[in-house]
Amino acid sequence: MKEIKVGLLGFGTVGAGVVEILQKNRSLLERRLGASLRLAQVADLDVSRDRGVTLDPALLTTDANLVVDNPEIDIVVELIGGYMPARSLVLKALAGGKAVVTANKALLALHGREICGESSRHGADIFFEAAVGGGIPLVTSIKENLGANRFHTILGILNGTCNYILTRMTHNGESFDTVLMDAQKKGFAEADPTFDVEGIDTAHKLAVLIGLCFGSLPDFEKIYVEGISRISSVDIEFARQFGYVIKLLAISKWGEDGIEARVHPTMLPTDHPLAAVDGVFNAVEVVGDFVGPVTWIGQGAGREATASAVVGDILQAARNLLAGARQRTAPLGYRAEALESLPIKRMDELVGQFYLRFSVIDRPGVLGKISTILGEKGISIASMIQVKRKAEGKVPVVMMTHQTREADICAALRRIDAEVEICDPSVLIRIENNGRD
C-alpha cells in the first residue's frame, strides 16, 4: 500500500488530537484513502510533556525547519498558531511543493493573499477547514458544494467563549465578569481572554469567510471590531422584553459599492435561526443568489472537533497527491489572480436599526431633551420602555429605532451625553432584523 508521510508542526491540544485520530482510526483512514497515512515527524518547543498519546521519541524534534525541509514528508500540518514563525514555515513548505494543512485563522486573515499566491505559484495545496468553525464543514461546502452561487450575506457566531458567556448571562442573569471567571475555571476561556471577548478571534474568521464567499481578501485593519465586555445583564433583559437575544455576530454583506465587514454585539429576533444557538456552539448563515440561506451549526472549537477537521484536510491533500491533481481547487475557491480587493464600507455609512439605553436623572424635561436631539437628527423611534420610578435618582429609558444612518445615531448620542442630565454614557447595540422594521 502506498504511503503518504505527514509532518506535524505544533504538538499542543489539537496536535495531540490529530495524532490520536491518525492512530486510532488508521484502518478507517486507509479504507477511505486507499493509502497509508504515516506520521513521519513532529516538531514542538516542548517534546517532553505528556499529551496522552504515545509517540516514538525518534519522531520528535524541537526544530520545525527539520520537518519542513524533510524531503520525505508530503504534507505539512501547521498547528503552531499566531503569525510568526507560522508564516515563514507555511511559505517555505509551499515553496518546496509540499501540501499544507493549517488551522491558523489569524495567519490567513493577515497574510491570506500572500499565502494563496505562493500556493498557486508552486502548485502546492493549502487546506484550512479547521480555521473557521472548528469541526463544522464550512470551507469545503462554500468553495465546492455551493460554488455555483454569488453570496451576498454572511452572519456568524464564530467564538464559543463569547457565545458561552452570553448564553449564561441570558439564561441565568449573571454578570459578564462572573461568567468569564467561571469560564476560565472550566477551560472555556483563556487566562488572557482578550482575543476572544474583544472580538478579534471572530474578526480573523470573518476575514477568511469573506475571501471564500466574495473572492476578496479584506484589509484586516479595516474590519470594525467590538467585543462583549461592556454588555450588561440589564441590556440582555431589555432585549428579551423586545423579543430579541444578544449575540456576538460576524456580519458581512456584499454591495456594488463595497462590502460591510464588522464584528459586534448584535440583537437578533428570537425567531432567527442563529438566536437559539447557545453554549460553546458556533453557527454560520450564508445567503446565495440561487441556494438562498444555508445555516451550519456545530462545535466550533475543542480538541476533538478541530482535530477532526484537520485530519479531513489531510485526507483531501493526500487524495490530490495520489491522483496527481494538486491545485484541483484554489484555496479560497477563486484562482489567486482572480481575487479582488473590494473596499470595506465605513461604519458611519451603514443604515440599520438600533437599541438605545439612557440612564437619566429622574427630572421633568430630560426625556424631552433626548427626544428633541434624536428628532433633529431624523431618528424615528419604533418603540420605547420607560421604567416606572422606584426611588429618586436615575432611571433607564430604552428605545428601539427605525432604520437610521449610523453616523446620525452616533452624532445624536454624543450630543445627548454632553448636553443631557444622564448618569452613565449612553448604550448602543445594533440590530439585525431580517429586513423587518
N, C-alpha and C positions, 0 to 999 in steps of 0.2 A: 504493500500500500504506500502511495506517495505521501511524503511528509512535508508539512508546512511548518516552518520554525518561527516562533514568536518571541520577541524581546519585550520585556516589561520595564518601563521607567516609572518608579513610584510604587512602593510596597506598603502603602497605608491601608486604610479601611477598605476602600474599593478595590485596590490592587490585590489584597488578600481574598476578596470575594471573587475576583476573576480567576485567581489560582484555584480556588475551591471548585468553581464550575468546571474548569478545564480538567480537573482531576476526577471529580465526582461523576460528571456526565460525559466522560471521554468516549465511551462506546456510542452513546446517543449522537454526539457530535460527528463521529466517524460515519455513522449511518446517514446522517443528513448531508455530509460533505463529500463522502467517497474518498477521503484522505485523512491523515492523522495530523492533529494539531499538537505540536510539541513545544513546550515552554523551554527555550534554549538558554535564556539568561535573564536575570532580574537585577535591576540597579536601585539602590536606595542609600541615603546617607547613613541609615542605621540598619545594619543587616543582622543584628544580634537579638532584637526584641522578638518575643513570641507573638505570632499573628494568628495562632490557632490552626495553621495549616503546616504540613510537612514538606520541606523542600531540600533537595540535595545541596549542601553548603557550597559545593563547587559551582553552582549556578549563580551564586550571589556575588555582587560587586558593589563597591561604593562609587564607581566611575561610570556615569551614564554614557559617556562618549564611547566606552568599550562596547556597549550594546549597539549604539547607532552605527559604529564603524565595523561591526562584526559582519563579514561578507556572507555568512551562512544564514543570517536572520532575514526573513522575508517580510515580516510585519512588525512594526514598532508601535507599542501601545504606550501613549504618554498620559500618565496619571499623576504627574508632579503638581500640576495646578500653577496658577499665577502666570506672570509674564516672562520672567527670566529665571532659570535658563531654559524654560519650556520652549520659548520662541526659537532660540538658536538650535535646539535639539530637533524640533519638528522640521525646521527648514533644512537642516543638514540631512535628516533622514529622507526627505522628499528629493533633495538634490542627488542623493545616492540611489534614487529609483525605488526606494522601499515604500510599501504601503504604510500609512499611518492611521491609527485609531486614537482618538482623544476624547476626553470628557470636559475639556477646558474651555468653558464658555467665555471667560474673561479674555483669553488669548484670541479667540475667534472674533469677539466683539471689537477689539482694538486693532488686530492685525489680520483680519479675515481676508482683505483684498490681497495683501502680500502672500499669504499662505495659499489662497486659491490660485494665484498667478504662478507660484512655484510648483504647485501640483500639476497644473496644465503644462508648464514648460518642460517638466521632466517626465510626464506621462505616469505620474505616481498617484495612486488613490489616497484620499483622506476621508475618513468617516468620523462622525461626531454625534451619533444618535443620543448618547448619554449626556450631551452638553445642555440639552433643553428638555425638561420634563422627566429626567431620570429614566424610569422604565416604560414611560408612555411612548409608543412608536410614532412620534410626531414627524421627525425629519424625513424618514423614508416615505411616509404617507404623503407628505406635502410635495416632495420633489418627484416622486414616482407615480403613486396611485392617483393623485389629484393634479398631475402636471398639465392637464388639458385646460385648467381654469386660470382666469385672471382673478386674483384676490383683491378685495377692497377693504376688508376689515380684519383685524386681529385683536382679540380680547383674551387676556390670560391671567390666571392665578398661578404664579410661577415660583413662589417661595413658600415651602412648607412651614418654616419657622413663623413667618408673618401670619400665615393662614391659621396656624395653631393658636397663636396669641389672640387674634381677632375672634376666633371661634369661642375660646374660653371667655373673653370679655363679653361676647354677645349672649352666650347661654348661661353664664354664671354671674354676670355683673361685676367681675373682678377688674381691678385696675391694670393698666399696662405694665407697670413696674412689678406688681405681684406675679403676674403670669410669666413675665420674662424670667424672673428669678427661678420660678418653678421649672420653666422650660430648660433652663441651663442645668439645673439639677438632674433632669431626666435625659439630658443629652440631645434634646431637640434644638437647642440654641448653643452657639459657640460661646466661649468665655468672653470674647470680644464680638458682640453680635452686630457690629456697625454695618457690615456689607449686607446683611440680611434685613435688619429692621429699618435701615435708611434707604432701601430700595435699589442699591447698587447691583446686587446679585440679579434681581429681576430685570434691571435695565440691560445687563450683559445678555441675558437670554432673549430679551425683546430684540436687540440688535441682530442676533442670529436669525430670529423668525422673520424680521423684515427682509433680510437677504434672501431667505427661502421663498417668501411669499411675493415680494415685489421686485426681486432681482436688483436690489440696490443696497449696498453696504453703507449705513449711515455713519456720519461723524459722531462717534460715541459722546463726545463732549456736548453735543447739541441736543441730546435726548434730555427732556425735562424729567428730573427725578426728585420725588418727595416720599419720605418714609412714613411709618405709622407711629413713631414715638410720641407724637402730640395728639393722637386720637384719645378721646376721653370716653369713659363709660356713659357719661351724660349724653354725648352725641350719638352713641350707639342706641341708647334708649329712645331718643327723639326720632332717630331713623326708623326704629321699629314702629313708632306711632304713625309715621307717614307711610308705612308699608315697604320699607327698604332695609337692606343689610349693608354693612360697610366691609369692603374687601380691598386689599392692596392689588390694584389692577394694572397690568401692562396693556397699553392701548396704542394701536397704530391704524390709521386709516389713509387710504390712497386717494389722492385728488389730482386733478390736472395741473394744479399749481404747486404741487409738493405733497409731502406726507406729514401726518401727525405722528409723533413718536414721544410717548410720555408714560411715566410711571408715577402713580399717586393713589392715596386712599380714594375710593370711589363708592358712591351709593348705588346699589343695584336693586331694582324691584324684586320682591321676594319670589316672583314667578319666572325670573330669569334663570336659564339653565345653570349658570355659574353660582347663583346665590346660595344654593344648598350644598356646595362643595365645602366640606368642613375638615377640621383637623389638619394633619400634615399632607393631605392630598393636594395635588395640582390639577389644573384643568385649563384647556385652551379651546377657544372657539374661533374658527376662521370662516369667512364668508366668501365663496367663489361665485363667479358670474353664472355658471351652469349648475354646479352641485348645490349651491345655496349654503346655509350654515351647517358646519360639521363641528362636533364637540368631542374632545377626548378628555377622560378623567382617569387618574391613576396615581400611583405612588411616584412622586417627583424626586425623591432622594432616598438615601439609605443604601447600605452595602449591597443587599441582595438585588434590589430593583436596578440600581445603577450598573452593577456588575453584569446583570443580565443583558442590558443594552450594549455594554462594551463587547461582550462575547458575541452578541448578534452582529456587531460591526466586524469583528474578527472573521466571522463566517462569510460575510459579504466580501471582504477583502480577499479571503482565501479562494472563494469561488471565482472571482475575477482573475486571480493569478492562475488557477487551474485551467480556465478557459482561454487564457491569453487575451483577455478583453479588459485590460486596465483602462480606466477613464471611460467606462461604459456610460456612466452618469457623472456629470460635473458635480463638484462638492455641494454647491447650493442649488443644483438643478438648472443653472444657467451657465453657458460657456463663459469662461473667465473674461473673454473680450467683450461679452455682451452685458456684463454687469454695469449698471448705471450709478450715477451719483445724484439721486433725487434730493432736492432741497427739503429740509425739515422746517415746517411752519413754526413760527414763534408762538408761544402760548397766548400772548395778548391778541393774536389774530383769531383765535378759536371762538366759536359760538357754542354755548351749551346751557344747561340748567345747573343751578347751584343751591346748596343748602347753606344758610347763614345763621349763625347764632351770636346774639349780642348779650352780654352780661351788663345790664343797665342799672343805674341808680333809680330807685323807685320814686320818681317825682313826676308831677304833671309836665307834659310837653316833651319829654325825652323821646317817646315813640314817634311823636310828630316830626321831630328833627330828623330822625333816621329815615322816616318815610319821605320827607322832603328831599333829602340828599339822594336817595335812591331814585326818586321820580325825576330829578334834574338830570340824571344820567340815563334816563329812558329805561329804567329797570322796573319791570312789572312783576308783582308778587302773585304767585299762584295760590299759596296757602300760608297760614301763619298759626303758630301756637304761642300764646302768652300765658305763662304760668300765673295762677292767682297768688296774690300777695299773702305770705305767711307771717312775715315779720318785716320790720323796717330794714332797708338795706338794698342789696342787689337782687334782681330777678332776671331769669333768662327770657329772651324773646327770640323765637325761632321762626325762620321764613324759608319758603321754597320759591325760587324764581321761575318765571317762564324763560324761554330762550333769550340769552343775553350775551353780548361780547365780553370776553374775559377782561379785556382792557378796561371796559366801563365798570365792571363789578369791582375790580381791584382799586380803581381810582376812587370809587364811592367809599370803599372800606377805609382807605387811607384818610379820607375826609372825616368819616364817622369817628375813627379812632382819635383823630386830632381835635375835633370840634364838639363832640357829644359827651355827656357825662356817663361814661361807661367804666366798669370796674376792671375789666380784663380786655386784652386785644380781641377783636372780632375773629370768629372762626368761619372758615370757608371750606366746604367739601364739595367736590364736583360730582355730578350725577350722570350716569349712563342709563338712559331711559327707554331703550328700544324704540326710539323715534317718537315716543309719546310726549306731549307737553301738557 
